[in-house]
Amino acid sequence: MAPETPASRETQEQSIKARKHELFQPEAATGASTGPRKTVKEYLRDTRPVPLAAGAKAGLWVAAALVLLLFLAALLTSGSRPRRRTHRPHTAAMPSRETRLGASDVDRKPSSF
């Protein structure tokens, strides 16, 4: 990456300052009003409660039962896991001494240094 020149840094700072004023203009100055807004109390007063449909209730109960069963299964199986053992190499995976040295070298005694 090339070092920035002072001239490019100044132009960047000027463009940042210009964009700062563009981004944070008050809503009234932009002229894009969204119209009258209702308060939460007005929405709650205008919206009457309707009972939940039977199918929706049944679906929620089925989902809750499934979540409960999964939770219980997780609790029951978490205590029955075997403890992790240290890794021991399998003897069958290691080549025997005869295959490493050859059959003729097995009978020979190791040389001493």
The first five atom37 places (N, CA, C, CB, O) and aatype in JSON, in Angstrom:
{
  "aatype": [12, 0, 14, 6, 16, 14, 0, 15, 1, 6, 16, 5, 6, 5, 15, 9, 11, 0, 1, 11, 8, 6, 10, 13, 5, 14, 6, 0, 0, 16, 7, 0, 15, 16, 7, 14, 1, 11, 16, 19, 11, 6, 18, 10, 1, 3, 16, 1, 14, 19, 14, 10, 0, 0, 7, 0, 11, 0, 7, 10, 17, 19, 0, 0, 0, 10, 19, 10, 10, 10, 13, 10, 0, 0, 10, 10, 16, 15, 7, 15, 1, 14, 1, 1, 1, 16, 8, 1, 14, 8, 16, 0, 0, 12, 14, 15, 1, 6, 16, 1, 10, 7, 0, 15, 3, 19, 3, 1, 11, 14, 15, 15, 13],
  "atom_mask": [
    [1, 1, 1, 1, 1],
    [1, 1, 1, 1, 1],
    [1, 1, 1, 1, 1],
    [1, 1, 1, 1, 1],
    [1, 1, 1, 1, 1],
    [1, 1, 1, 1, 1],
    [1, 1, 1, 1, 1],
    [1, 1, 1, 1, 1],
    [1, 1, 1, 1, 1],
    [1, 1, 1, 1, 1],
    [1, 1, 1, 1, 1],
    [1, 1, 1, 1, 1],
    [1, 1, 1, 1, 1],
    [1, 1, 1, 1, 1],
    [1, 1, 1, 1, 1],
    [1, 1, 1, 1, 1],
    [1, 1, 1, 1, 1],
    [1, 1, 1, 1, 1],
    [1, 1, 1, 1, 1],
    [1, 1, 1, 1, 1],
    [1, 1, 1, 1, 1],
    [1, 1, 1, 1, 1],
    [1, 1, 1, 1, 1],
    [1, 1, 1, 1, 1],
    [1, 1, 1, 1, 1],
    [1, 1, 1, 1, 1],
    [1, 1, 1, 1, 1],
    [1, 1, 1, 1, 1],
    [1, 1, 1, 1, 1],
    [1, 1, 1, 1, 1],
    [1, 1, 1, 0, 1],
    [1, 1, 1, 1, 1],
    [1, 1, 1, 1, 1],
    [1, 1, 1, 1, 1],
    [1, 1, 1, 0, 1],
    [1, 1, 1, 1, 1],
    [1, 1, 1, 1, 1],
    [1, 1, 1, 1, 1],
    [1, 1, 1, 1, 1],
    [1, 1, 1, 1, 1],
    [1, 1, 1, 1, 1],
    [1, 1, 1, 1, 1],
    [1, 1, 1, 1, 1],
    [1, 1, 1, 1, 1],
    [1, 1, 1, 1, 1],
    [1, 1, 1, 1, 1],
    [1, 1, 1, 1, 1],
    [1, 1, 1, 1, 1],
    [1, 1, 1, 1, 1],
    [1, 1, 1, 1, 1],
    [1, 1, 1, 1, 1],
    [1, 1, 1, 1, 1],
    [1, 1, 1, 1, 1],
    [1, 1, 1, 1, 1],
    [1, 1, 1, 0, 1],
    [1, 1, 1, 1, 1],
    [1, 1, 1, 1, 1],
    [1, 1, 1, 1, 1],
    [1, 1, 1, 0, 1],
    [1, 1, 1, 1, 1],
    [1, 1, 1, 1, 1],
    [1, 1, 1, 1, 1],
    [1, 1, 1, 1, 1],
    [1, 1, 1, 1, 1],
    [1, 1, 1, 1, 1],
    [1, 1, 1, 1, 1],
    [1, 1, 1, 1, 1],
    [1, 1, 1, 1, 1],
    [1, 1, 1, 1, 1],
    [1, 1, 1, 1, 1],
    [1, 1, 1, 1, 1],
    [1, 1, 1, 1, 1],
    [1, 1, 1, 1, 1],
    [1, 1, 1, 1, 1],
    [1, 1, 1, 1, 1],
    [1, 1, 1, 1, 1],
    [1, 1, 1, 1, 1],
    [1, 1, 1, 1, 1],
    [1, 1, 1, 0, 1],
    [1, 1, 1, 1, 1],
    [1, 1, 1, 1, 1],
    [1, 1, 1, 1, 1],
    [1, 1, 1, 1, 1],
    [1, 1, 1, 1, 1],
    [1, 1, 1, 1, 1],
    [1, 1, 1, 1, 1],
    [1, 1, 1, 1, 1],
    [1, 1, 1, 1, 1],
    [1, 1, 1, 1, 1],
    [1, 1, 1, 1, 1],
    [1, 1, 1, 1, 1],
    [1, 1, 1, 1, 1],
    [1, 1, 1, 1, 1],
    [1, 1, 1, 1, 1],
    [1, 1, 1, 1, 1],
    [1, 1, 1, 1, 1],
    [1, 1, 1, 1, 1],
    [1, 1, 1, 1, 1],
    [1, 1, 1, 1, 1],
    [1, 1, 1, 1, 1],
    [1, 1, 1, 1, 1],
    [1, 1, 1, 0, 1],
    [1, 1, 1, 1, 1],
    [1, 1, 1, 1, 1],
    [1, 1, 1, 1, 1],
    [1, 1, 1, 1, 1],
    [1, 1, 1, 1, 1],
    [1, 1, 1, 1, 1],
    [1, 1, 1, 1, 1],
    [1, 1, 1, 1, 1],
    [1, 1, 1, 1, 1],
    [1, 1, 1, 1, 1],
    [1, 1, 1, 1, 1]
  ],
  "atom_positions": [
    [[0.83, -1.17, 0.0], [0.0, 0.0, 0.0], [0.88, 1.24, 0.0], [-0.94, -0.01, 1.2], [1.81, 1.35, 0.79]],
    [[0.58, 2.16, -0.87], [1.36, 3.39, -0.96], [0.93, 4.36, 0.14], [1.19, 4.03, -2.36], [-0.25, 4.41, 0.5]],
    [[1.87, 5.11, 0.66], [1.5, 6.1, 1.69], [0.64, 7.2, 1.08], [2.75, 6.72, 2.35], [0.79, 7.55, -0.09]],
    [[-0.26, 7.72, 1.89], [-1.17, 8.78, 1.42], [-0.44, 10.11, 1.37], [-2.41, 8.88, 2.32], [0.38, 10.42, 2.23]],
    [[-0.75, 10.86, 0.37], [-0.17, 12.2, 0.27], [-1.05, 13.16, 1.07], [-0.06, 12.66, -1.23], [-2.23, 12.88, 1.28]],
    [[-0.48, 14.27, 1.52], [-1.28, 15.24, 2.29], [-2.45, 15.78, 1.49], [-0.4, 16.38, 2.75], [-3.5, 16.08, 2.07]],
    [[-2.3, 15.93, 0.18], [-3.39, 16.47, -0.63], [-4.57, 15.5, -0.67], [-2.89, 16.76, -2.06], [-5.73, 15.91, -0.58]],
    [[-4.28, 14.22, -0.81], [-5.38, 13.24, -0.86], [-6.06, 13.13, 0.5], [-4.85, 11.85, -1.31], [-7.28, 12.93, 0.59]],
    [[-5.28, 13.27, 1.56], [-5.87, 13.22, 2.9], [-6.82, 14.39, 3.12], [-4.76, 13.22, 3.97], [-7.88, 14.23, 3.71]],
    [[-6.43, 15.57, 2.64], [-7.28, 16.75, 2.8], [-8.58, 16.6, 2.01], [-6.54, 18.01, 2.33], [-9.65, 16.97, 2.5]],
    [[-8.49, 16.07, 0.81], [-9.72, 15.88, 0.01], [-10.62, 14.84, 0.66], [-9.37, 15.45, -1.43], [-11.85, 14.96, 0.62]],
    [[-10.02, 13.82, 1.24], [-10.84, 12.82, 1.95], [-11.55, 13.45, 3.13], [-9.97, 11.65, 2.43], [-12.74, 13.21, 3.33]],
    [[-10.85, 14.26, 3.91], [-11.46, 14.91, 5.06], [-12.59, 15.84, 4.64], [-10.42, 15.68, 5.85], [-13.62, 15.92, 5.3]],
    [[-12.38, 16.56, 3.53], [-13.43, 17.46, 3.05], [-14.66, 16.67, 2.59], [-12.91, 18.33, 1.9], [-15.79, 17.08, 2.86]],
    [[-14.43, 15.56, 1.9], [-15.58, 14.78, 1.44], [-16.3, 14.13, 2.62], [-15.13, 13.7, 0.43], [-17.52, 13.98, 2.59]],
    [[-15.57, 13.75, 3.63], [-16.2, 13.18, 4.83], [-17.06, 14.22, 5.5], [-15.13, 12.64, 5.81], [-18.18, 13.92, 5.92]],
    [[-16.56, 15.44, 5.62], [-17.33, 16.51, 6.25], [-18.58, 16.83, 5.45], [-16.48, 17.76, 6.43], [-19.64, 17.07, 6.02]],
    [[-18.46, 16.84, 4.12], [-19.61, 17.13, 3.26], [-20.66, 16.03, 3.4], [-19.18, 17.26, 1.79], [-21.86, 16.32, 3.49]],
    [[-20.23, 14.77, 3.41], [-21.19, 13.67, 3.56], [-21.82, 13.66, 4.95], [-20.51, 12.34, 3.29], [-22.97, 13.25, 5.1]],
    [[-21.08, 14.1, 5.95], [-21.63, 14.15, 7.3], [-22.84, 15.08, 7.34], [-20.56, 14.63, 8.31], [-23.85, 14.76, 7.97]],
    [[-22.75, 16.2, 6.69], [-23.87, 17.14, 6.66], [-25.03, 16.59, 5.85], [-23.43, 18.49, 6.1], [-26.19, 16.87, 6.16]],
    [[-24.74, 15.82, 4.8], [-25.81, 15.25, 3.99], [-26.56, 14.15, 4.72], [-25.24, 14.72, 2.69], [-27.78, 14.05, 4.62]],
    [[-25.83, 13.32, 5.45], [-26.44, 12.18, 6.11], [-27.29, 12.55, 7.31], [-25.38, 11.22, 6.53], [-28.34, 11.95, 7.55]],
    [[-26.86, 13.53, 8.07], [-27.5, 13.83, 9.33], [-28.35, 15.09, 9.28], [-26.47, 13.96, 10.4], [-28.4, 15.85, 10.24]],
    [[-29.01, 15.32, 8.16], [-29.92, 16.45, 8.08], [-31.19, 16.11, 8.83], [-30.22, 16.81, 6.6], [-31.63, 14.96, 8.8]],
    [[-31.79, 17.07, 9.49], [-33.03, 16.79, 10.19], [-34.13, 16.4, 9.2], [-33.47, 18.01, 11.01], [-34.07, 16.75, 8.02]],
    [[-35.13, 15.66, 9.68], [-36.18, 15.14, 8.82], [-37.04, 16.25, 8.22], [-37.05, 14.17, 9.59], [-37.49, 16.13, 7.08]],
    [[-37.27, 17.32, 8.95], [-38.11, 18.41, 8.44], [-37.43, 19.15, 7.3], [-38.43, 19.4, 9.57], [-38.11, 19.64, 6.39]],
    [[-36.12, 19.23, 7.32], [-35.4, 19.95, 6.28], [-35.39, 19.17, 4.97], [-33.98, 20.24, 6.72], [-35.3, 19.78, 3.91]],
    [[-35.47, 17.86, 5.02], [-35.42, 17.08, 3.78], [-36.73, 17.12, 3.04], [-35.06, 15.64, 4.08], [-36.75, 16.9, 1.83]],
    [[-37.84, 17.39, 3.72], [-39.13, 17.47, 3.07], [-39.8, 16.12, 2.88], [0.0, 0.0, 0.0], [-40.9, 16.07, 2.33]],
    [[-39.17, 15.04, 3.3], [-39.74, 13.71, 3.14], [-40.45, 13.33, 4.42], [-38.64, 12.66, 2.78], [-39.94, 12.53, 5.21]],
    [[-41.64, 13.89, 4.62], [-42.36, 13.55, 5.84], [-43.12, 12.26, 5.62], [-43.33, 14.7, 6.26], [-43.57, 11.98, 4.51]],
    [[-43.25, 11.48, 6.66], [-43.91, 10.19, 6.55], [-45.38, 10.29, 6.93], [-43.22, 9.16, 7.42], [-46.06, 9.27, 6.96]],
    [[-45.86, 11.45, 7.2], [-47.26, 11.62, 7.56], [-47.45, 11.54, 9.06], [0.0, 0.0, 0.0], [-46.49, 11.39, 9.82]],
    [[-48.7, 11.63, 9.49], [-48.97, 11.57, 10.93], [-48.66, 10.17, 11.47], [-50.43, 11.94, 11.23], [-48.89, 9.16, 10.82]],
    [[-48.14, 10.16, 12.67], [-47.78, 8.89, 13.3], [-48.68, 8.64, 14.49], [-46.3, 8.89, 13.73], [-49.06, 9.57, 15.21]],
    [[-49.02, 7.38, 14.69], [-49.84, 6.99, 15.83], [-48.93, 6.55, 16.98], [-50.83, 5.86, 15.45], [-47.84, 6.04, 16.76]],
    [[-49.42, 6.76, 18.17], [-48.69, 6.27, 19.33], [-49.05, 4.81, 19.55], [-48.99, 7.11, 20.58], [-50.0, 4.31, 18.95]],
    [[-48.31, 4.14, 20.39], [-48.56, 2.73, 20.67], [-49.94, 2.55, 21.31], [-47.47, 2.15, 21.59], [-50.65, 1.59, 21.02]],
    [[-50.31, 3.48, 22.18], [-51.63, 3.38, 22.82], [-52.75, 3.46, 21.79], [-51.81, 4.5, 23.87], [-53.75, 2.76, 21.91]],
    [[-52.58, 4.32, 20.78], [-53.59, 4.42, 19.73], [-53.69, 3.13, 18.92], [-53.28, 5.59, 18.8], [-54.79, 2.68, 18.59]],
    [[-52.56, 2.54, 18.6], [-52.58, 1.27, 17.86], [-53.27, 0.18, 18.68], [-51.15, 0.83, 17.49], [-54.08, -0.58, 18.15]],
    [[-52.97, 0.1, 19.97], [-53.58, -0.92, 20.81], [-55.08, -0.69, 20.97], [-52.91, -0.95, 22.18], [-55.86, -1.65, 21.04]],
    [[-55.49, 0.56, 21.02], [-56.91, 0.87, 21.16], [-57.65, 0.51, 19.87], [-57.1, 2.37, 21.5], [-58.77, -0.01, 19.92]],
    [[-57.04, 0.78, 18.71], [-57.69, 0.51, 17.43], [-57.69, -0.97, 17.05], [-57.01, 1.3, 16.34], [-58.58, -1.41, 16.34]],
    [[-56.72, -1.72, 17.51], [-56.6, -3.13, 17.15], [-57.25, -3.98, 18.23], [-55.12, -3.53, 16.96], [-56.75, -4.05, 19.36]],
    [[-58.33, -4.6, 17.9], [-59.06, -5.43, 18.86], [-58.46, -6.83, 18.9], [-60.56, -5.49, 18.5], [-58.03, -7.34, 17.86]],
    [[-58.41, -7.44, 20.06], [-57.86, -8.8, 20.15], [-58.8, -9.82, 19.52], [-57.59, -9.18, 21.62], [-60.01, -9.75, 19.67]],
    [[-58.21, -10.77, 18.8], [-58.96, -11.84, 18.15], [-58.4, -13.15, 18.68], [-58.87, -11.75, 16.58], [-57.18, -13.31, 18.76]],
    [[-59.27, -14.11, 19.03], [-58.76, -15.39, 19.51], [-57.94, -16.1, 18.43], [-59.91, -16.29, 19.96], [-58.2, -15.95, 17.23]],
    [[-56.97, -16.85, 18.88], [-56.11, -17.59, 17.98], [-56.88, -18.76, 17.38], [-54.83, -18.09, 18.71], [-57.68, -19.39, 18.07]],
    [[-56.66, -19.05, 16.11], [-57.36, -20.15, 15.44], [-56.96, -21.49, 16.07], [-57.05, -20.15, 13.93], [-55.88, -21.63, 16.63]],
    [[-57.86, -22.47, 15.97], [-57.62, -23.78, 16.58], [-56.4, -24.47, 15.96], [-58.85, -24.69, 16.42], [-55.62, -25.1, 16.67]],
    [[-56.23, -24.35, 14.66], [-55.06, -24.96, 14.0], [-53.76, -24.35, 14.46], [0.0, 0.0, 0.0], [-52.76, -25.05, 14.64]],
    [[-53.76, -23.04, 14.64], [-52.54, -22.36, 15.11], [-52.22, -22.77, 16.54], [-52.71, -20.84, 15.02], [-51.06, -22.96, 16.9]],
    [[-53.27, -22.89, 17.37], [-53.04, -23.33, 18.75], [-52.46, -24.73, 18.78], [-54.34, -23.29, 19.56], [-51.51, -25.0, 19.52]],
    [[-53.03, -25.63, 17.97], [-52.55, -27.01, 17.93], [-51.1, -27.06, 17.45], [-53.45, -27.87, 17.02], [-50.29, -27.82, 17.99]],
    [[-50.76, -26.27, 16.45], [-49.39, -26.24, 15.95], [-48.41, -25.75, 17.0], [0.0, 0.0, 0.0], [-47.3, -26.28, 17.12]],
    [[-48.82, -24.75, 17.75], [-47.94, -24.25, 18.82], [-47.75, -25.29, 19.93], [-48.5, -22.96, 19.42], [-46.65, -25.43, 20.46]],
    [[-48.82, -26.02, 20.28], [-48.71, -27.06, 21.3], [-47.81, -28.2, 20.82], [-50.1, -27.59, 21.66], [-47.03, -28.74, 21.61]],
    [[-47.91, -28.57, 19.57], [-47.05, -29.63, 19.03], [-45.59, -29.19, 19.05], [-47.48, -30.01, 17.58], [-44.71, -29.96, 19.42]],
    [[-45.33, -27.96, 18.65], [-43.96, -27.45, 18.67], [-43.41, -27.41, 20.09], [-43.91, -26.05, 18.04], [-42.25, -27.74, 20.32]],
    [[-44.24, -27.0, 21.04], [-43.79, -26.95, 22.44], [-43.48, -28.34, 22.96], [-44.85, -26.28, 23.32], [-42.5, -28.53, 23.67]],
    [[-44.32, -29.33, 22.61], [-44.09, -30.71, 23.05], [-42.79, -31.25, 22.44], [-45.28, -31.62, 22.66], [-42.03, -31.95, 23.11]],
    [[-42.54, -30.94, 21.18], [-41.31, -31.39, 20.53], [-40.08, -30.78, 21.19], [-41.33, -31.03, 19.04], [-39.09, -31.47, 21.41]],
    [[-40.15, -29.51, 21.5], [-39.03, -28.85, 22.17], [-38.79, -29.46, 23.54], [-39.29, -27.33, 22.31], [-37.65, -29.67, 23.94]],
    [[-39.87, -29.75, 24.27], [-39.74, -30.37, 25.59], [-39.11, -31.76, 25.49], [-41.1, -30.46, 26.27], [-38.25, -32.1, 26.3]],
    [[-39.54, -32.55, 24.51], [-38.96, -33.88, 24.34], [-37.47, -33.81, 23.99], [-39.72, -34.65, 23.25], [-36.67, -34.59, 24.5]],
    [[-37.11, -32.9, 23.12], [-35.7, -32.75, 22.77], [-34.87, -32.31, 23.97], [-35.54, -31.76, 21.63], [-33.74, -32.75, 24.15]],
    [[-35.43, -31.44, 24.77], [-34.72, -30.97, 25.96], [-34.5, -32.11, 26.96], [-35.49, -29.82, 26.63], [-33.41, -32.27, 27.5]],
    [[-35.55, -32.89, 27.18], [-35.43, -34.03, 28.1], [-34.45, -35.07, 27.57], [-36.8, -34.67, 28.34], [-33.68, -35.64, 28.35]],
    [[-34.47, -35.33, 26.29], [-33.53, -36.28, 25.7], [-32.1, -35.8, 25.85], [-33.86, -36.51, 24.22], [-31.2, -36.6, 26.12]],
    [[-31.88, -34.51, 25.69], [-30.54, -33.96, 25.86], [-30.08, -34.08, 27.3], [-30.5, -32.49, 25.42], [-28.91, -34.36, 27.56]],
    [[-30.99, -33.87, 28.25], [-30.62, -34.0, 29.65], [-30.3, -35.45, 30.02], [-31.75, -33.49, 30.54], [-29.35, -35.7, 30.75]],
    [[-31.08, -36.38, 29.5], [-30.87, -37.78, 29.84], [-29.62, -38.35, 29.19], [-32.08, -38.6, 29.42], [-28.94, -39.18, 29.8]],
    [[-29.29, -37.94, 27.99], [-28.12, -38.5, 27.31], [-26.83, -37.81, 27.69], [-28.31, -38.43, 25.83], [-25.75, -38.35, 27.43]],
    [[-26.88, -36.64, 28.28], [-25.64, -35.94, 28.6], [-24.87, -36.61, 29.72], [-25.94, -34.5, 28.98], [-23.65, -36.52, 29.75]],
    [[-25.54, -37.28, 30.64], [-24.86, -37.94, 31.74], [-24.36, -39.33, 31.4], [0.0, 0.0, 0.0], [-23.55, -39.87, 32.15]],
    [[-24.82, -39.93, 30.32], [-24.46, -41.3, 30.02], [-23.32, -41.44, 29.02], [-25.65, -42.03, 29.52], [-23.02, -42.55, 28.6]],
    [[-22.7, -40.36, 28.64], [-21.59, -40.45, 27.69], [-20.37, -41.02, 28.4], [-21.26, -39.07, 27.08], [-20.08, -40.64, 29.53]],
    [[-19.65, -41.92, 27.75], [-18.42, -42.43, 28.38], [-17.35, -41.36, 28.4], [-17.91, -43.68, 27.63], [-17.31, -40.46, 27.56]],
    [[-16.49, -41.47, 29.38], [-15.42, -40.48, 29.49], [-14.41, -40.7, 28.38], [-14.73, -40.56, 30.87], [-14.23, -41.81, 27.89]],
    [[-13.77, -39.63, 27.99], [-12.79, -39.71, 26.91], [-11.53, -40.37, 27.43], [-12.47, -38.32, 26.35], [-10.98, -40.0, 28.47]],
    [[-11.08, -41.35, 26.69], [-9.86, -42.06, 27.07], [-8.68, -41.49, 26.32], [-10.0, -43.57, 26.8], [-8.83, -40.84, 25.29]],
    [[-7.49, -41.75, 26.86], [-6.29, -41.3, 26.17], [-6.11, -42.14, 24.93], [-5.05, -41.39, 27.09], [-6.48, -43.32, 24.9]],
    [[-5.55, -41.57, 23.92], [-5.36, -42.24, 22.64], [-4.19, -43.21, 22.75], [-5.13, -41.23, 21.5], [-3.07, -42.82, 23.08]],
    [[-4.47, -44.46, 22.47], [-3.41, -45.47, 22.44], [-3.34, -46.01, 21.02], [-3.67, -46.62, 23.48], [-4.38, -46.33, 20.43]],
    [[-2.16, -46.12, 20.47], [-2.07, -46.66, 19.11], [-2.43, -48.15, 19.1], [-0.64, -46.46, 18.54], [-2.11, -48.89, 20.03]],
    [[-3.08, -48.56, 18.06], [-3.46, -49.96, 17.92], [-2.23, -50.77, 17.52], [-4.59, -50.14, 16.88], [-1.41, -50.32, 16.72]],
    [[-2.1, -51.94, 18.07], [-0.94, -52.77, 17.74], [-1.04, -53.3, 16.32], [-0.82, -53.93, 18.73], [-0.02, -53.55, 15.69]],
    [[-2.24, -53.48, 15.81], [-2.39, -53.99, 14.45], [-1.99, -52.94, 13.43], [-3.83, -54.44, 14.21], [-1.6, -53.29, 12.31]],
    [[-2.07, -51.7, 13.78], [-1.73, -50.64, 12.84], [-0.22, -50.45, 12.72], [-2.38, -49.35, 13.25], [0.26, -49.94, 11.72]],
    [[0.53, -50.86, 13.75], [1.98, -50.7, 13.73], [2.6, -51.91, 13.03], [2.54, -50.54, 15.16], [2.21, -53.04, 13.3]],
    [[3.56, -51.69, 12.14], [4.2, -52.82, 11.47], [5.06, -53.6, 12.47], [5.06, -52.34, 10.28], [5.63, -53.03, 13.4]],
    [[5.14, -54.87, 12.25], [5.93, -55.7, 13.15], [7.42, -55.47, 12.91], [5.58, -57.18, 12.98], [7.81, -54.85, 11.92]],
    [[8.22, -55.97, 13.81], [9.67, -55.77, 13.69], [10.2, -56.49, 12.46], [10.39, -56.26, 14.96], [11.14, -56.01, 11.82]],
    [[9.61, -57.63, 12.14], [10.08, -58.39, 10.98], [9.84, -57.62, 9.68], [9.38, -59.74, 10.91], [10.69, -57.62, 8.79]],
    [[8.69, -56.95, 9.58], [8.42, -56.22, 8.34], [9.23, -54.95, 8.25], [6.94, -55.9, 8.23], [9.55, -54.51, 7.14]],
    [[9.58, -54.35, 9.37], [10.39, -53.14, 9.33], [11.84, -53.44, 8.99], [10.31, -52.41, 10.66], [12.45, -52.74, 8.18]],
    [[12.39, -54.49, 9.6], [13.81, -54.78, 9.42], [14.07, -55.82, 8.34], [14.4, -55.24, 10.71], [15.16, -55.85, 7.77]],
    [[13.12, -56.64, 8.06], [13.35, -57.74, 7.14], [13.62, -59.0, 7.95], [0.0, 0.0, 0.0], [14.12, -58.91, 9.07]],
    [[13.31, -60.14, 7.43], [13.42, -61.4, 8.18], [14.86, -61.74, 8.51], [12.8, -62.54, 7.39], [15.11, -62.34, 9.56]],
    [[15.82, -61.39, 7.67], [17.21, -61.76, 7.93], [17.82, -60.89, 9.02], [18.04, -61.66, 6.65], [18.75, -61.33, 9.7]],
    [[17.32, -59.66, 9.22], [17.89, -58.76, 10.21], [17.38, -59.02, 11.62], [17.61, -57.33, 9.83], [17.95, -58.5, 12.58]],
    [[16.33, -59.8, 11.78], [15.75, -60.03, 13.1], [16.68, -60.86, 13.96], [14.4, -60.71, 12.97], [16.8, -60.62, 15.16]],
    [[17.32, -61.82, 13.37], [18.2, -62.73, 14.14], [19.52, -62.05, 14.53], [18.49, -63.99, 13.33], [20.18, -62.49, 15.46]],
    [[19.89, -61.02, 13.83], [21.13, -60.33, 14.12], [21.0, -59.47, 15.35], [21.55, -59.5, 12.95], [19.96, -58.85, 15.58]],
    [[22.04, -59.42, 16.15], [22.05, -58.55, 17.33], [22.39, -57.14, 16.9], [23.06, -59.06, 18.4], [23.16, -56.94, 15.96]],
    [[21.82, -56.16, 17.58], [22.16, -54.77, 17.23], [23.62, -54.48, 17.53], [21.26, -53.78, 17.99], [24.17, -54.96, 18.51]],
    [[24.22, -53.71, 16.68], [25.64, -53.37, 16.88], [25.75, -52.29, 17.93], [26.3, -52.92, 15.55], [24.89, -51.4, 18.02]],
    [[26.8, -52.36, 18.71], [27.0, -51.36, 19.75], [27.96, -50.31, 19.23], [27.53, -52.0, 21.06], [28.87, -50.63, 18.47]],
    [[27.78, -49.12, 19.6], [28.61, -48.02, 19.12], [29.76, -47.79, 19.99], [27.84, -46.78, 18.98], [30.57, -46.9, 19.73]]
  ]
}
